Amino acid sequence: MKEQLMKMLEDRKEEMIQIRRYLHEHPELSFEEEKTAQYIIDFYKGKDVDIQTNVGNGYGIIATIKGERPGKTIGLRADFDALPIHEETDVPFKSKNEGVMHACGHDGHTAYLLVLADCLIQLQSKLSGTYKIIHQHAEEVPPGGAKSMVESGLLDDLDAVYGIHLFPTNPAGDVGYCSGYTMAGRSFFKLKIQGVGGHGSFPHLANDAIVAGAHFVTAVQTVISRRLNPFDMGVITIGSFDGKGQFNIIKDSIAIEGDVRYMTSATQKLIDNEVHRIVKGIEEEFGVTCELEYVPDYPPLYNDPEITADVVKTIENSSEPEIHKIVEFPRFSGSEDFAYYAEKFPACFFFIGSKPKGAEKAYFNHHPKWDIDEDALLVAAKAVAEVVCSYNK
């Protein structure tokens, strides 16, 4: 059966490319993917598959393929939202939606998985187990789509779940992996500091919000350098400090926004507690009032070691010519809401090299000149096919 599946995927490589290009031309932002979702639904029409739509808090879709033989239940996930970016590539299929672009590969994720799913549908009589194809909306914007799709209960019977991401640092043919904690969790915060304004010549009659804010910015950096174990990963970034005013006026209020990254839940809790502690200290020291909104966002993404070891072994033993090698990747400080699936089910999220052929510089995800080597689509399809065939043999 595996040989037949691989041949079917080879024969439909061009179809994957055309689907990817259509989706690339017609990107939609997170929670606004109505037409993309309809495209996916239309793809499955008339096929022997159960479809559930509007899953979770948006346009999520689950297509369930049931093999005729008993076996495990496997989830395969691809996201399909785009980004608020003005595309700067010269490809003939560039975005037709001004200011919206598939700059993170979700068009490619959807394209390979649609074709792979259709091939599995055609092979149902030879399949063991059940395959739940998870077409997920809104990966890019918190609260994301994954958490709500998990909470829907429609995936509760999964024995394992897999996802991939196109990755521009490696050429097509490379498959990257990391075992255990793989991608960082993320939180964000907004802090408003309310002081008492005044004239610059009478500072003793004011409570300077800018000075209080500056102390906060400095203090939170000591969380990483003095509170966090040096062998743990944590980052606090102040991305916005809004204190614009006049040169001789003591500012009465300022607003600060920041981003937090961490590789374990324990680190997340430590940073959370320390930020709140610092805010209380700022209030007492400077006589200001602070309003803190601190939101833990995506959790760290944890690849199950046993599931990941099977992925590595399977890819190493693959005889498919498009799959060149398996590469161990370092942990990555970016965040991914696939982490919600991995919190509940044994999971492996791995990477497919997609560096454009001949490119001197590969633009990273979310860049307006992002592009891929479309050979990576067949690599993704075959790599995932290898993995699911191994898991459900």
NORSULJO-V211037 format. One record per residue. N is the residue number from 1. OMEGA is omega in whole degrees, 0 to 359 (999 if undefined). BURIAL is + if it has 16 or more other C-alpha atoms within 10 Angstrom, else -. Layout:
BEGIN
n/omega/burial
N/OMEGA/BURIAL
N/OMEGA/BURIAL
END
This chain:
BEGIN
n/omega/burial
1/182/-
2/180/+
3/179/-
4/179/-
5/181/+
6/179/+
7/178/-
8/179/+
9/177/+
10/183/+
11/184/-
12/179/+
13/182/+
14/178/-
15/176/+
16/182/+
17/181/+
18/176/-
19/179/+
20/182/+
21/177/+
22/180/+
23/179/+
24/179/+
25/188/+
26/182/+
27/176/+
28/183/+
29/179/+
30/181/+
31/177/+
32/191/+
33/185/+
34/183/+
35/177/-
36/178/+
37/180/+
38/177/-
39/180/-
40/179/+
41/180/+
42/180/-
43/184/-
44/183/+
45/179/-
46/181/-
47/183/-
48/185/-
49/176/+
50/183/-
51/172/+
52/185/-
53/181/-
54/180/-
55/179/+
56/186/+
57/180/+
58/187/+
59/180/+
60/182/+
61/173/+
62/176/+
63/184/+
64/181/+
65/184/+
66/175/+
67/182/+
68/179/-
69/179/-
70/179/-
71/183/+
72/178/+
73/186/+
74/173/+
75/175/+
76/188/+
77/170/+
78/177/+
79/184/+
80/178/+
81/182/+
82/188/+
83/177/+
84/184/+
85/174/+
86/185/+
87/180/+
88/176/-
89/178/-
90/182/-
91/181/-
92/181/-
93/181/-
94/186/+
95/174/+
96/179/-
97/185/+
98/177/-
99/178/-
100/185/+
101/167/+
102/183/+
103/179/+
104/173/+
105/183/+
106/174/+
107/178/+
108/178/+
109/181/+
110/183/+
111/182/+
112/186/+
113/176/+
114/182/+
115/177/+
116/179/+
117/180/+
118/177/+
119/177/+
120/177/+
121/181/+
122/181/-
123/185/+
124/183/+
125/181/-
126/185/-
127/169/+
128/176/+
129/183/+
130/181/+
131/177/+
132/181/+
133/187/+
134/174/+
135/190/+
136/174/+
137/161/+
138/173/+
139/192/+
140/189/+
141/175/+
142/7/+
143/178/-
144/181/+
145/187/+
146/184/+
147/182/+
148/177/+
149/175/+
150/183/+
151/179/-
152/182/-
153/184/-
154/181/-
155/188/+
156/183/-
157/181/-
158/171/+
159/179/+
160/178/+
161/182/+
162/172/+
163/177/+
164/172/+
165/173/+
166/188/+
167/192/+
168/183/+
169/184/+
170/180/+
171/174/+
172/185/+
173/175/+
174/174/+
175/183/+
176/180/+
177/171/+
178/181/+
179/182/+
180/179/-
181/190/+
182/180/+
183/187/+
184/166/+
185/185/+
186/169/+
187/172/+
188/178/+
189/173/+
190/182/+
191/173/+
192/179/+
193/180/+
194/177/+
195/176/+
196/181/+
197/179/+
198/178/+
199/182/-
200/180/+
201/179/-
202/185/-
203/182/-
204/179/-
205/183/-
206/169/+
207/192/+
208/181/+
209/180/+
210/178/+
211/178/-
212/179/+
213/179/+
214/177/-
215/178/-
216/181/+
217/180/+
218/185/-
219/183/+
220/177/+
221/177/+
222/175/-
223/181/+
224/187/+
225/186/-
226/181/-
227/185/-
228/175/-
229/182/-
230/180/-
231/176/-
232/182/-
233/175/+
234/179/+
235/170/+
236/181/+
237/172/-
238/184/+
239/182/-
240/175/-
241/185/+
242/180/-
243/184/-
244/179/-
245/179/-
246/188/-
247/185/-
248/180/-
249/175/-
250/187/+
251/181/+
252/181/+
253/175/+
254/178/+
255/181/+
256/175/+
257/183/+
258/183/+
259/181/+
260/177/+
261/182/+
262/185/+
263/177/+
264/178/+
265/179/-
266/178/-
267/178/+
268/182/+
269/179/-
270/181/-
271/178/+
272/182/+
273/182/-
274/178/+
275/178/+
276/179/-
277/180/-
278/180/+
279/178/+
280/178/-
281/178/-
282/179/+
283/183/+
284/185/-
285/188/-
286/178/+
287/179/+
288/175/+
289/182/+
290/174/+
291/185/-
292/170/+
293/183/-
294/188/+
295/170/-
296/188/+
297/181/+
298/177/+
299/173/+
300/180/+
301/183/+
302/175/+
303/179/+
304/184/+
305/182/+
306/178/-
307/181/+
308/178/+
309/178/+
310/177/-
311/181/+
312/181/+
313/182/-
314/181/+
315/178/+
316/184/-
317/182/-
318/176/+
319/180/-
320/186/-
321/181/-
322/181/+
323/187/+
324/183/+
325/174/-
326/186/+
327/176/+
328/180/-
329/170/-
330/175/-
331/191/+
332/186/-
333/170/+
334/183/-
335/187/+
336/182/+
337/166/+
338/180/+
339/179/+
340/174/+
341/184/+
342/175/+
343/187/+
344/185/-
345/169/+
346/190/+
347/169/+
348/176/+
349/184/+
350/194/+
351/181/+
352/179/+
353/183/+
354/181/+
355/181/+
356/180/+
357/175/-
358/182/-
359/175/-
360/181/-
361/176/-
362/179/+
363/185/+
364/179/+
365/178/+
366/175/+
367/181/+
368/177/+
369/178/+
370/173/+
371/182/+
372/165/+
373/186/+
374/171/+
375/181/+
376/181/+
377/178/+
378/176/+
379/179/+
380/182/+
381/181/+
382/179/+
383/179/+
384/177/+
385/177/+
386/185/+
387/183/+
388/177/+
389/179/-
390/184/-
391/186/+
392/181/-
393/999/-
END
